[in-house]
Amino acid sequence: MLAVCCVGQPAPARADAVARANAAYARGDFIQAVNLLTPPALHGNARAQAFLGFLYENGYGAPQAYVAAADLYMQAAVSGNPFAQCMLGLMYDKGHGVPQDFVLAYKWLDLAAARASLRERDYFLRLRNAVASKMSPAQIGEGQHLALSWAPGRF
């Protein structure tokens, strides 16, 4: 799922780096993947940011760093990347790199499901619903309101 979510159809110049990073990841060369993803991520490529966030979150090719992962996911999520929105929602659910906040977790998972491909949507909805099972109806309503009022480029 990671390869499908992160690689997709990026811009040609940076697609090369993301595609090469995906190939490096697939063969277990995580350090090379980090090295390939860092420049496009620093230049605002949301797919590179989301993929690099995943690597930092899991300690692949770099020391595990939840705060750095959450920051990268946030940058990509604000750009509208569904994978990053999902992963950021999970970070809020667990309190990894960000304060635990079920309302924000619900918001980002709801946005991820709304923007995801058909293949990913059901999975993202199951994650969102798992978070919702820990919330009150008022909290769910607040999360829905935040998702409905969100626009790309905004937190």
Secondary structure, DSSP 8 states (H G I E B T S, - for coil): -HHHHHHSS--HHHHHHHHHHHHHHHTT-HHHHHHHHHHHHHTT-HHHHHHHHHHHHHTSSS---HHHHHHHHHHHHHTT-HHHHHHHHHHHHHTSSS---HHHHHHHHHHHHHHS-HHHHHHHHHHHHHHHTTS-HHHHHHHHHHHHH--TT--
